[in-house]
Amino acid sequence: VILRNVLENPGWYTAYTPYQPEIAQGRLEALLNFQQLVIDLTGLELASASLLDEATAAAEAMALAKRVAKSKSNLFFIDENCHPQTISVVSTRAEAFGFELVIAAVETLGEHSVFGALLQYPDTHGEIRDLRPLIEQLHAQQALACVASDLLSLLLLTPPGELGADVVFGSAQRFGVPMGYGGPHAAFFATRDEFKRGLPGRIIGVSKDARGNVALRMALQTREQHIRREKANSNICTAQVLLANIASCYAVYHGPQGLKQIAQRVHRLTALLAAGLAQKGIQRDNRHFFDTLTLEVGGSQAAIIASAQAAQINLRILGRGKLGVSLDETCTAQTLEQLFAIFLGADHGLSVAELDSGTVAEGIPAELARRSAYLTHPVFNTHHSETEMLRYLKQLENKDLALNQAMIPLGSCTMKLNASSEMIPITWPEFANLHPFAPVEQAQGYALMIDELERWLCAITGFDAICMQPNSGAQGEYAGLLAIRKYHQSRGDSQRNICLIPASAHGTNPASAQMASMRVQIVECDAAGNVDLADLKRKASEAGDQLACLMATYPSTHGVYEEGIREICEVIHAHGGQVYMDGANLNAQVGLTRPADIGADVSHMNLHKTFCIPHGGGGPGMGPIGVRAHLAPFVANHPVIELHGPNPENGAVSAAPWGSASILPISWMYIAMMGPQLADATEVAILGANYLANQLQGAFPVLYSGRNGRVAHECILDLRPLKALTGISEEDVAKRLMDYGFHAPTMSFPVPGTLMIEPTESESKHELDRFIEAMLSIRGEIGKVQNGDWPGEDNPLKRAPHTLADVLGHWERPYSIEQAVAPTAHTRAHKYWPAVNRVDNVYGDRNLFCACVPLDDYRE
């Protein structure tokens, strides 16, 4: 029911990040459910609405610890029994931040003065350790305890929060999400309330709307990159919303009892396996366990591996003489029979039924067995039949506005068609069910597809090599800047750490530069919105041999093909720097020009923008980077599956070797089906933006255009003059568009008081004309305020959006109900109703509440 009605439903997967909460209450509720799930299972007070993967969540935990710990140490401790990919990603981040690291056995923790420590519960070998003594040691020196955990195990284990942990994180993949050869999966992240302003990523909070009704929104956004830029807690923008929603729906559907039964069954099968093997002399290394055993097999290791491969079962090789085996909810008694035969031979003489009928030792120590309740909110105890779940999902979907209902004209976001034919392969078991660390010879289909996609992306961008590992655009920025940093270090230029960034840049740019340990210097823009060449030359010269790079966007963030872009790149190269091109606007380049031809050394490609992976309401995304040959040795590698090309010692930036590999078929399908006509798509995107600009210019001035009076693939409408005359703001226009059945354009970026519109090539002239009709109608409404026909604070714009509650209530307004909710013929025939009135953002932040709301609050 979740597969069909969420993952395969464009009402869910084509939505955008819920910056406009009035038309996003459905997915906001699902995300709030996710946060409640994480809060309950981890035993902490506050959770975010997903991060990119477990390993990057670990790196964020380390960064949080450094921000909030009272310890003055610069040393971070990592338990050597954490997952290897996690250790690698955290090590990469620590090196960039200048943190010292110790990776050692936890028994040595007391020998070090630290600001935090990373512990795993259960650890990578399956051991379950009582963390309380370690956490007490950390707290004694005012350091933070960061614990990686398995969400399913926490149904049976004492929550880390109850053991004293300050941060708990991990992957929610086991809650209904396929392995997908590495992703996408939602990471979860929970911490204490006192650290809320240090939390990375989105937080969904409860507020109220203009009528005083409960309304959800993204809370505490002042922590984030789009506002705080280089001072942000993290560069994270796109997260894993669609996957977090799947995980939360999985919990809603199964409920606390159903989830506990799943966990108990997994644990029981593991206990039976351990007992049977122990009877035959095979002992395990880990005394306690949930679902993972580390087995001592001595000289039989090679024979057992061969037997397992013949049975199409993969075991984890743990050095000489040891093997790891993990079970999950897909395993059965037949799986145990196979494993007994693999480890002991066909004549093993064990019966799973007999073992199951006897008394088998539990793997969880009594003192760590969970006793606290969880998932007590009614939402987790109501929708347990398919009929009820189906209707609940539909109720949530109906509250939201996605591409299946209307154009989403968000500038710099490229909300284009996610074609059904491109989406179909991601749920095929051949793509969905592969383990991220399966032997490469078992993943030759993936290898062929990834190799072909890399070659196509090289041809499209002009770069020499592609790194597929970054699983978001912001991660691509971080990975690209690290490659630049390593390149300079390899040449003895470690002092090159200044990153020049135009004032109009996306907020992720300075946030990513800060994460790569670069000093951000802002380059001013001229009156036309272009990079001020004189200021650029002056600052590049002043930086001298400390100049690392420039981060440039092309077309620029103000929606124009900046004619001086080649000269801009030449200035940077002349001073020994590298050029990082932000790939946000690549949709206006494909087939017409290439980043490498312009002068870029590295750029990320937002596969969830230009190459049709859906936004999912705020993720998944993919942000692979293209690099010139001289940077290719310095991109990310991986500790488990070594990649060919990058230096072996390079650390990872994501948990999986190829990031969110299971969504790559979408981009492969798009490029394969479009071929040379990709250029046509670019041209139509540019045509659509210019058509809108031309038609709206008389009502709303287009702020920037090129020398020929044209824009690129997006245009900026200047609402500041009208605001000065009438008090009607860009936010009022954005909210009023909801009454017309549209998602708002991008507000106040890159210029405050403006709207940035990107129609994409996917929208028909009919839909563009409908948007033009809406905007011109809104301009007429502003005129009525300007003329005094409507009061400045009581008009359809200030009151927008309008809901069914408005219509059913007492109506005493200077405009009619029809003007409010059905201002055009289309809205009269196909009305979309926002679920809530305008949300009170200030109230939501002043009264922060980030868990599921009691049902009585909705009734009130």
N, C-alpha and C positions, 0 to 999 in steps of 0.2 A: 504493500500500500504506500510506503514511503518512496520506494523506487519510482513507482508510476506517477505519484502525485506531487513529488517534490523534485527529485533529481531529473526526471524526464519531462518536467512541466515548465514551459517558458514563463508562466506566471511567477515562478520562483527564480529560475536561473537567469532570466534576462534583466532582472531588477538591478538598480544601482545602489551604492552605499547610501544609507538612509539619512543623508544630510537634510532632506525635507521630511520631517517625521510625520506630518499630517497625512501623507500618502504612502507611509511605510509601516503602519502600526502592526500589520501581520507578521512581517519578518522581525520587527523589533520585539514582538511578544515571543517568537520562537527563540530569539537570542537571549531574552531575559530568562526563558526556561533553561537555556544552556548554562547561563551564569548560576542559576539556582542549583542545577545539577552539580556543577563544579563546587559550589560553596558547600553543599550538603556532603559530598563524597570526600572532599579534602579536609573538612573541619575548620575552614578559615572563613573570614567575614566578607571578603570581597573578591570577585572574579571578573576578568575581562571577557570580551565577546569573541575571543579566539586570537591566536597568533599563528605564524606560518607553519611551524613544525616543532617537534619536541626539542631538537638541538638548538634552534634559534631561540626558543623560549628559555633554554638554559643560559644562553648568552645574555638575554634580556634580564634574567634573574641576577646574574653576576653584576650587570650594570646597575640594577636597582639596589643591590646590596651596597655598592660603592656610593651611590647617591645618598642613602638614608642611614647607613651604619654609623655609629658614633666612634667606632674604632678608627684610628689614624693610620692604620697599616695600609700598605699598597699590595699586600699579598692575598691571593685567592687560592683556596685549597680545593682540589678535586679528588674525590675517591677514585682510586684506580679501577674500581669495579663498576664505574659508570659505563654506559654504552660507548664504544669507540667513536662513533660518528658524533656523539654529543661532546666528547672530549676534544675532538678535532675542531668543531665549530666554535666552542668556547675558547680554545687556544688561539684560534685565528682572531677572535674579537679582542682577547686579552692583549695580544701582541700589538694590535693597532691602538688600543687604549693606553698602552704602557704599563699594564698591570704585571706584577710578578705572579708566576704560577708554581704551585707544587702539586704534582700528580703522584699520589702515594697511597699506601694502605691507611685506612682510617685509624688504625691503632697509633699512628704517628701524629695525629692531628694536634695533640697537646704540646708537641715540640715547636709549634709555629704560632707566631702572632699574625692574625689574619683579619680581613674585613668581612669575610664570608667563606662559606664552604658549600660545595656541591656534593650531595649524597644521593644515592639511588635506593628506592624502596618499592618492591624487591629489586636487587641489583642485577647486573647483566648476566650473572651466572645463576640467577634464581634465588639467591639467599635472601632471607628476610631477617633483618637485624633490628633489635630494639634501639632506636636512634636517640632515646632520651639522654643517655650519658654524653653522647657526642654533642647534642644540641645544648646541654647545660654547659659544656666546655666553651662552646661558641658564645653563648650569652654572657658567660663570665668575663669575656674580653670584649663585650659590646659588638660582637660580630653577628651576621645573619646566617641562619640555616636555610639553605635552598635545597629542596628535595624533589627529585624527579620520581614520578610514580606512574603506575599502571592503573587507569581509572577503574577497570573491571575488578582488579584485585581489592580496591578500596571498599567494595561491597562486603568483603569478608574481613579485611584488616582494620585495625585501629587507624583512624585518619591521621595523617602526618600533623595536621593542625593540633590535634589533641596530644601529640607527642612533643609539641613545642615549636614545630617548624614555622618559619616566617614567610616562606614562599614555597608553594607547591605547584608543579607544572608537569606536563606530559602530553601524550597524544590521545585524542578521543577517537582514534581510528576504529577501535574495537566496538564502538557503539554504532554499528550498522554501515560503516564506510569501507569499501573495498581497499585492499592493499595497494592496487594500482601501480605496481613496480616503483613505489616510493611516494605516491601522492597523487592528488592533494588530500591532506588530512588536516583537521582542525587541531591545533595545539590548545590546551587549556592552561590557564595561569591564574593562580589565586594568591592573595596575600592578606595582611592585616589591614584593618580600616585606617590605622594611623599612617600607612604608607600609600594612601589612595592617590595622592598627587604625584607620586613617583611611578605609578603603574604605567606600563607601556601599552599602546593599542587602544582600541575602542572600549568604552564602558557604556552599557545601556542602563539608563536611569529612569526612574518614575517621576513624572511631573504632573501638571494639570493643564488643561486647555482654557480657552477664553471663557467657557461656560462653567469652569470649575470641575470638569470631569477628568478622570484619570487618563493620562496620555504618556506615552513612552518617547524617549529621545536619546540621542547620544550625549552622554554627560561629560563634564569636565574637559571640554575640547581644547581648552587653553593649554593642556599638557602636550598637545599634538603638533606634528611637523607643519601642518598647513597654517598654523598660527604662530608657534614659537620658533619655527625654522631651526637655526643652529643650536638654540637653547632647548629644543624639544627633548623629551625623555627617550625617544626612539625615532628612527626614520620611517617606521612602519606606516603604511597607508592602506593598500590592499591587504586583507588578512585572509581568512578562510570561512567566510560567513555561510556559504551554501553548505559546507561540510559540517559546520557547527550546528546549523539548523537540522541537518539530517541526524546528527548525534542526539540533539535534544528531542527530536520527534521519536527516535528509537527509545529513549527513556520514557517519554510520555506514553508510547504504545505498550511497552512491556510493564511499566510501573515498577515500584520497589520490589514486589515479590517476584515478578517475572525476571527482573535483572538478577536478583539474588539467586534464583534457581539456575540461571545460566552460569553464574560464577561458581556456584556449588558443584554443578555438573563438571565443569572444566577442572576444578580442583580434585574432585573425586576420581576422575579418569587419571589425573597425574599421580594421585596417591596409589591407585591400583597398579600403574606402571612401575612406580618406585618399589612397591611391595613385591611384585612378581620378579623384577630383576634382582632385588636383594636376596630373595629365596634361592636364586641361582648363582649368587656370588658376585654380582655386579653392584658395587657400592656407589653411592653418590657423594660428591664433594660438599654440596650444600645441605646443611642439616635441616633447615626449614625451607619451605617452598610454597608457592601458589600454583603455578602452571609450568615451571621450568626446572629441569634437572640437569646438573652437570655430572656426568658419569665417568667413572674410572674404568677404562677398557684396556689399558696397557698395550701389549703388542697386537691385540686384535683390531686395533683402530682401522687399519687399511682394509681388512676383510669386511668389517662392519659397514664401512663407507661404500664399498663396492656392492654389498648386498642391498643397502638402502637405495642406491642409485638404480639398481635393477628393479626395485619395487616402486620407483619414482617418488622416493621420499628423500628430502634434503635434511641432513643433520649439520649442526654447527661444529666445526673443527676448532678445538680450543687447545692449541699446542700439542705436544706429544703425549699420546695416551689418554686424552680426554675428549669427550663429545658432549655437546649440548642438545637437548631436545625440549621443545615447547609445544604444548597442546592448546587448542582453542575450542570454541563451541561447535566447530564443524567436525571435530573428531568423534569417533564412535567406538564401541567395543571392537569392531572390526579393525579400526586403526591400531588398537592395542595388540590384537592378534598379529598384525603385520609387524609391529615393533618388536614383539617378543621373538618372532621368527628371525628378524634382522639381527638382533643382538645375540640370540642364543642358538639359532639354527632351527630347522623345521621340527626337530624332535624335542622341543623344549619342555613338553609335558605340563604346561601351565594352562589353566582354564580361566578366562576372564570372568565367567559366570560364578565359578567357585570362589575366586578372589573377592568378587563383589558381594557374595553372600556372607563372607566372614568379616571379622573385625580388622580393619586396616588403619594403621596409624595416620593421623592427620598431619599435614605438612605445616600447618599454622600453629605456632605456640599459643597456649591458652592466654598468656598475658598480652598477646597482640591480636586476639580475636575481637572483632568489632562488636561493641555493645550499644552504641548510640544509634538513634533512629535517623532515617534519611528519606528524602522525597515524600514528605508528608503533605505537601501542598495539593489541593484537589486536582490540579491539572495533571499530576502524575498518577492519579487514582480514579480516573473517570473514563478515559478513551481507550479501553482495552479490547473492544471488538473492532473488526475491520470497518464495519458500518460507522461506528462512532468516530473512529480515527479519520476515516475518509471525510466525514462532514466537518470535523475540527480543522483539518488541513484546508478544506475549501473555504471555511469561514475566515481563516487567516489570509489566504490568497486574495479573497475578495476585498480586503482592506487596502491592498497595495496597488500601485500603478507601475506596470512593467511594460516592456516593449510589445507584449502581445495586445496591449490596448492603445498605445499612442507612442509617438515619437518622444524620445528623451534627448533634448537638444543641448546636452551639457558640453560646454567648451572644454577642450583638452581631455575628453573622456572617450570619444569615438564609440558611441553606443550604436553599433551597427548590427545588422542581422547576424544571428547565430543560427545558421541554417540547420534544419532537422537532419539533413543528410550528413552534415559534419558531426552532429552530436551522437548519432546512433552508435558508432563503434566504441564509445567510451564505456558502455555497459556490457560489451561482449566479454565473456569470462577470460578469453585469451589475453585481453588487455587489463581487465579489472582484477584478476585473481593472482597475479604474479608477485612474489615476494621481492622487495627492493634489493635484497642481496642474493637472489638466486644466481647460481653460476652462469656466467655470460653465455656459455654454450647452450643454455636452456632458454635464452632470450634473444635468439638471432633475429626474430621478426621485429622486435623492438629495436635492435641494433641497426637493422636495415632502414627502418623508418626514421630513426633519429639521425643516422648518417645522411640520408637523402634530404631531410628537413634542414640539416646544417648546411649542406651544399646549396640548397635553394636560397636560404637566408644569406649566405655569402654572396651569391649572385645578385640578390636584391639590394644588398647594402654596400657591396664592394670590399668587404673585409676579407681577411685571409683565414680566419678561424672563428669558431663559435664555442662559447661555454654555455651549456644548457642548464647548469646547476641552479642559478638564482630563481627562486619561485615567486618573485614579485618584481615589479619595476623598481621599487626602492632597493630591493636586494641586488638587482642588477647594477644600480648606481654604486652601491657599497662594494660589490665585487669588482667593478671596473676601476674604481678609485684605488682599491687594494692592489690591483695589477699595476697601475701607474706607480704606486708607492714602491712596490717590489722592484719594478724596472729601474727606478731612480737609485734604489739601494744597491742594485747589482752593478751600477756604474760608479759607485762611490759617491753618489749625490744624496746621501741620507738627509742633508739639510734642506732639500727641496720639499717644503711642506705647506706652501701657501696656495690656496685654491681661490681663484677669482670667480665670482658668481655675479651675473647681472642682477640688478634690483628687481627685475620682473620674473625671476626664476620661480619654478615650482618649489614649494616648501620642503620637499624631500631632498632637493639639491644641497642646501646648507646642512640639513640634518645628517645626510649621508657623509658629507665631507668631514663633519665633526667626528662621526663614528670611525672614519679612516684616519683619524689623528691629524687632520689638516687644519690649518688656520684659515678661516673664511675672511676674505676681503670682498666687499661689494663694489661692483662696477656700476656707475650711474647710467641711466638711459636718457636720451635726448627727448625733445618735445614731440617727436614723431614716434616715440616708443622704442626706437632702436638703441642698441648698445652705443654709448658715447665713445667713439673711437679715440678721441683725445684722452679721455679719462682712462680707457683701457691701456693705451700706450704708456701713459704716465705710471700707472700702477704696476704694469708688467716690468717697466724699467726699474722702478723702486724695489720691486721684489727681487730682481736680479737672479742670482744663483739659488735663491730660495723658492723660486716659482715652480710649483709642481704641475699645475694644470689650470685650465679654464673649463667650467661647465656651461655649455651653451645649448639653447633649444632652437631647432630649426624645423619648420617655420617658427618664428619667435612666439612667445606666449601671448603676444598682442595680435596674433592672427595675420601676420604679414611675412612674406618671403623677404627676409632682411638682405638687401643687396650687398652689404659689406661683409657677409659671412666668411668669404674666402680670405679677405684681408684680416679679419679678426683671427682666423686660424693661423695665418702667417705671422702675425705679431707674437702670438704665443710660442710658436715653433722657433722664431728668431731668438727668443729668450730662453730656449732650452726646455720649455714646458710641453705638456701634452694637452690634447683637446678631447674632452669628454662631451659627447653630444647626447643630451637627454632625448630619448626616443619617443616621448609622449606624442609628438606630432608627426611620426613617421607615415601616418596615413595620407599625408599631403606630399610625400616624396616618392612612394613606391612606383617604379616604372618611369619616372620623370627625371629623377636625380638620385644620387646615392651619398650617404654620409661620408664614406671614405673618399669619394671624388671631391667632396666639398673641402675636406681637410681634417676630418675627425680621425682620431687614433683609436677610439673605443666608443661604443654606444650600446645602450640596451634597447631591446625590442619588446614592447608590450604585446605579447601574443594575445592578451585579453582585450586589446584595443584593435590594433591594425590587423591581426590575423585570427579574429573571430572567436576566440575562447570567450564564453560569456562572463559577465561581471559577477553574477551569482549573488547580488545584493551586497557586495563588498568582498569578493574573492570566491573562487580561486583566481589566481593570475599566474602568469609566467613571464619572467624578465630576463631571458638569455642575453648575453652580451656578445657582440661582434668586436673583434680586435684586429689590428694590423699585425703583421708577422712578428715585429719586434716585441710585441706585448704578449704573444701567444704562450711563451713559456711561463708566464707569471699569473695565469688565471687559476681558479680553484681546482684542486684535485680531491681525492677521497681516500680515507684510510681503509675502507673495506674492499671496494672495487676500484683499483687504480685506473685512472684515465690515461689514455695515450696522448701525449702532447705537452701538458703542463709538467713543470718540474715535480718530481715525486714528493719533495718535502713541502709543497704548497698545501696549506690547510684547506678544509672545506668551508663553504659558506652556508650550506643547507644540509639537512640530514641525509638526503638521498643523492646518489651520484648524478642523476639527471633531473633533479628537482621533482616537480609534479608531473611525472612522465605520462600518466594515464590520460592527460588532457592534450598531449601533443598530437594525437590523431586528428583533432579538430583543425589545427593549423595546417597539418599535412594535407588533409582533405581540401581545405580552402584553396591552398596554393595549387594543388594538383588539378582541381576542377577549373580554376580561373586561368592558370597559365599566363600567357602574354597579356591577357585582358585585365590583369591586375592594374595596368596603367589606365585602362578605361575607368575602373573603379575610382582611382585617384582623381581623374579628371571630372567625373560626375560629382565627387565630394566637393571639389573646388567650385564647380558650377552651381551646386545647390547653395553653398555659402554666399556666393556672389549674388545669386537670385534673391535670397533673403535680405542681404544688405541693401540691394538696389530697391526692393519693394518697401523696406522699412525706413530708409534713410530720411524720408520727409517727415516721419513721425518721431523717430528716435535717431539722433545723429550717430553715425558710425564713427567711432573714436579714432581708429587708425586704418589707413589703407596704404598701399604701395604707390610708387610714382605714377602708375597708370590708373590710379583710382580703384584698384581691385584689392580684394583680400585673398587670403589663402583658403584653407578649409574651414575657417571659423571667423566670426566677426564679433566685435565688441560694440554694444549699444550703450551710449552715454546717457544715463538718467539723472545726472547731477543737476543740469539746468532746470529740469522739471521739479526735482526735489526742492530746489531753492525757491521756486515759484509757489509750489502747492503743498509741500510737506510729504508728498507721496514718494516713498523710497523704493529702491530696487527690491527690497524684501516684500513690500506690498504688491508689486507687480508679480513677483515670483509666486506668492501665495494666491493671487487672483487667477493666475494661469491654471491652477488646480480646478477652479470652477469651470474652466473651459475644457477640462479633460486633458491637460498637458502637465508633464513634469517641468519644473522650472529649469531655465538655463543655469550656467555657473554664475553665482553671485559674487560680486566684488573681488574678482580675480581676473587679471593681475592688477586692476585698478579699482579702488573702492568706489562704490556708487555706480557700478556698471553691471551689465549682463553680457556674458560671453556665450555665443550660440554656435554649435557645431551640428549641422544636420546629418552628416555622413551620406555616403552614396546609396544607402539602403532605402531612403525615404523617397516616395513618389512625389511628383509635382502636386498631386491632390492633397497629400499630407502637408507639404510645405505651404500650400495656399490656405489650408485650414489654420495653420499656425499664424500665417500673416493676418488672416481675418481676425484671429483672437487678439493679436498684438495691436492691430489698428482699432479694434473695438475698445481695448483697454486704454488706448491713447484718447479715444473719445470720452471715456469715463473720467480720465484725469482732467480733460478739458472742462467737464462739468464741475469738478472741484475747483478748478482754476477760475471759472466764471461765477462761482458762488451758488450754483444750482444745488450742490450737495455740501454739507458741512465738512470741514477738514478732517474731523475725527469720526464721522458717522457716514460712511460711504462704502460701496462694495469692495473697494481696495483695502481700506483699513480693517474691514470686518472679515476679509477673506482668510481662509476658505470657508464656504458655507456648507453646513451639514444638514442631514435630515432632521436633526434636533432643532435647528433654527426654523425650518419650515413648519414643523409640528408645534412649535412653541408660539407664544404670543408675539405677533409681528407688528412692531411700531418703528418703522425705519423710513427714511425719506426716499427709498427706492423700493421697487416692487419685488415680490418673491421671484417672479420670472426673470427680472434683471439680475437677481442674485445667483440663481442656480441654473438657469437655462437661457443664457444670453445669445446663443446661436442655434441655428436649425440642427446642427449635429448634436449639441448637448440636449436638445429636446428629444431627439431620437435615440441617443446612446449615452445616457447620463452615467458618469462615474461620480460616486459620492465619497468624498474624503471621510475617513472614519472619525476624525476629531476636528475640532476648531483649532485656531492657531495656538500652538504650544507655547507655554510660558517657560522660556529657557532659564531665566534668572531664578525662578522658583525652584526649578529642577536641580540647579547647582547649589543653591543655598540650603536645600532640604534633600541632600543626596540619599537616595534609596535605590539599591541596585539588585533587588531580589524580587521574586514573584509577589504580586500584590494580593492581599486577601480579597476574596470575591465580593465581600460586602462593600469594599471601596468602589468597585465598579457599579454596584447597585446604587450607591449614593450619588 
